[in-house]
Amino acid sequence: MDPGYKVMDTFKTKTKGFKEVYIDVLINKSKPSNRVFEYLERGIDLYLEYSLEENEITDFIEDNLSEPKDSLLKTLMKRFPDYGLGDTQYLRMIKRLKAEK
């Protein structure tokens, strides 16, 4: 049964150096000092953007807080698919931003 996913690319990599990448990105919230492959680099960039208190997603939510929550949620899922966020993360962001207003 096809789950609806398409394999974009495959490649081999070694795990050497990934501990440093982990520390740089997840602990220090910075770009890794080690070179990483293109897809991981894109994911890291998105994660670091998402980790900021103010980012392109929160800016969009703030600009559209007057929309019904369900409508805003659907728009967020369509507009920012590369982040891989789900409804729970978006709803948490909407709730936080509404509380700050």
C-alpha positions in Angstrom: 0.0 0.0 0.0 1.4 3.4 -1.0 1.3 5.8 2.0 1.3 8.8 -0.4 4.9 9.7 0.1 7.5 10.0 -2.7 11.2 9.4 -2.1 12.9 12.5 -3.4 16.5 11.3 -3.2 18.7 8.9 -1.3 22.3 9.1 -0.3 24.8 7.5 2.1 26.3 9.4 5.0 28.4 8.7 8.0 27.5 9.5 11.6 30.9 11.0 12.4 30.5 14.7 13.3 26.8 14.5 14.0 27.3 14.9 17.8 28.8 18.3 17.1 25.9 19.2 14.7 23.5 18.2 17.5 25.2 20.4 20.0 25.5 23.3 17.7 21.8 23.2 16.5 19.7 21.8 19.3 21.8 23.0 22.3 23.4 26.3 21.1 20.7 27.1 18.5 23.3 28.0 15.9 24.3 26.9 12.4 26.6 23.8 12.6 30.3 24.3 12.4 30.5 20.9 10.5 29.4 20.7 6.9 26.1 18.8 6.5 24.3 17.6 3.4 21.9 19.9 1.6 18.6 18.5 2.9 19.8 18.6 6.5 21.0 22.1 6.1 17.6 23.2 4.8 15.9 21.4 7.8 18.4 23.1 10.2 17.6 26.5 8.7 13.9 25.9 9.1 14.3 24.7 12.7 16.4 27.7 13.7 13.8 30.1 12.1 11.0 28.2 13.9 13.0 28.4 17.2 12.9 32.2 17.2 10.1 33.7 19.3 9.2 35.9 16.3 9.4 34.2 13.0 7.6 34.1 9.6 4.9 31.8 11.0 4.2 33.9 14.1 4.2 37.1 11.9 1.6 35.4 9.6 -0.5 34.3 12.6 -0.4 37.8 14.2 -1.5 39.3 10.8 -4.5 36.9 10.6 -5.6 36.4 14.2 -9.1 37.7 13.3 -9.7 34.6 11.1 -11.6 31.7 12.6 -9.1 29.3 14.2 -10.0 26.3 11.9 -9.5 28.5 8.8 -6.2 29.9 10.1 -5.0 26.4 10.9 -5.8 25.1 7.4 -4.0 28.1 5.9 -0.9 27.6 8.0 -0.7 23.9 7.0 -0.9 24.8 3.4 1.4 27.9 3.5 4.3 26.4 5.6 4.5 22.7 4.7 8.3 22.7 4.7 8.3 23.1 8.5 6.6 19.8 9.0 4.5 21.2 11.8 1.2 19.7 12.8 -2.1 21.1 14.1 -0.9 20.9 17.7 2.1 23.1 17.2 0.1 25.7 15.2 -2.7 25.7 17.8 -0.2 26.3 20.5 1.3 29.2 18.6 -2.2 30.7 17.9 -3.1 30.3 21.6 0.1 32.0 22.8 -0.2 34.9 20.4 -3.9 35.5 21.2 -3.0 35.5 24.9 -0.3 38.2 24.3 -2.8 40.5 22.5 
